[in-house]
């Protein structure tokens, strides 16, 4: 796991995450694409915003959502079909 004993930009985020979020973050650290799903109120937007917040300012990342409403909740978010 990248977060143990390393200087990951996400190190401060790991203690706040549940098991599924940690799995997703590990994939993100491996530069994999991830799809964050779950019912309303499960923390999808919070998790995504926290990941974005931890990234270096000049990072290039595509943040997409399936609906315009969901995309508006994310910094520079856009719909998948745009």
Secondary structure as a PSIPRED ss2 file (coil, helix, strand):
# PSIPRED VFORMAT (PSIPRED V4.0)

   1 X C   1.000  0.000  0.000
   2 X C   1.000  0.000  0.000
   3 X C   1.000  0.000  0.000
   4 X C   1.000  0.000  0.000
   5 X C   1.000  0.000  0.000
   6 X C   1.000  0.000  0.000
   7 X C   1.000  0.000  0.000
   8 X C   1.000  0.000  0.000
   9 X C   1.000  0.000  0.000
  10 X C   1.000  0.000  0.000
  11 X H   0.000  1.000  0.000
  12 X H   0.000  1.000  0.000
  13 X H   0.000  1.000  0.000
  14 X H   0.000  1.000  0.000
  15 X C   1.000  0.000  0.000
  16 X C   1.000  0.000  0.000
  17 X C   1.000  0.000  0.000
  18 X C   1.000  0.000  0.000
  19 X H   0.000  1.000  0.000
  20 X H   0.000  1.000  0.000
  21 X H   0.000  1.000  0.000
  22 X H   0.000  1.000  0.000
  23 X H   0.000  1.000  0.000
  24 X H   0.000  1.000  0.000
  25 X H   0.000  1.000  0.000
  26 X H   0.000  1.000  0.000
  27 X H   0.000  1.000  0.000
  28 X H   0.000  1.000  0.000
  29 X H   0.000  1.000  0.000
  30 X C   1.000  0.000  0.000
  31 X C   1.000  0.000  0.000
  32 X C   1.000  0.000  0.000
  33 X C   1.000  0.000  0.000
  34 X C   1.000  0.000  0.000
  35 X C   1.000  0.000  0.000
  36 X C   1.000  0.000  0.000
  37 X C   1.000  0.000  0.000
  38 X C   1.000  0.000  0.000
  39 X C   1.000  0.000  0.000
  40 X C   1.000  0.000  0.000
  41 X C   1.000  0.000  0.000
  42 X C   1.000  0.000  0.000
  43 X C   1.000  0.000  0.000
  44 X H   0.000  1.000  0.000
  45 X H   0.000  1.000  0.000
  46 X H   0.000  1.000  0.000
  47 X H   0.000  1.000  0.000
  48 X H   0.000  1.000  0.000
  49 X H   0.000  1.000  0.000
  50 X H   0.000  1.000  0.000
  51 X H   0.000  1.000  0.000
  52 X H   0.000  1.000  0.000
  53 X H   0.000  1.000  0.000
  54 X H   0.000  1.000  0.000
  55 X C   1.000  0.000  0.000
  56 X C   1.000  0.000  0.000
  57 X C   1.000  0.000  0.000
  58 X C   1.000  0.000  0.000
  59 X C   1.000  0.000  0.000
  60 X C   1.000  0.000  0.000
  61 X C   1.000  0.000  0.000
  62 X C   1.000  0.000  0.000
  63 X C   1.000  0.000  0.000
  64 X E   0.000  0.000  1.000
  65 X E   0.000  0.000  1.000
  66 X C   1.000  0.000  0.000
  67 X C   1.000  0.000  0.000
  68 X H   0.000  1.000  0.000
  69 X H   0.000  1.000  0.000
  70 X H   0.000  1.000  0.000
  71 X H   0.000  1.000  0.000
  72 X H   0.000  1.000  0.000
  73 X C   1.000  0.000  0.000
  74 X C   1.000  0.000  0.000
  75 X C   1.000  0.000  0.000
  76 X C   1.000  0.000  0.000
  77 X C   1.000  0.000  0.000
  78 X E   0.000  0.000  1.000
  79 X E   0.000  0.000  1.000
  80 X C   1.000  0.000  0.000
  81 X C   1.000  0.000  0.000
  82 X C   1.000  0.000  0.000
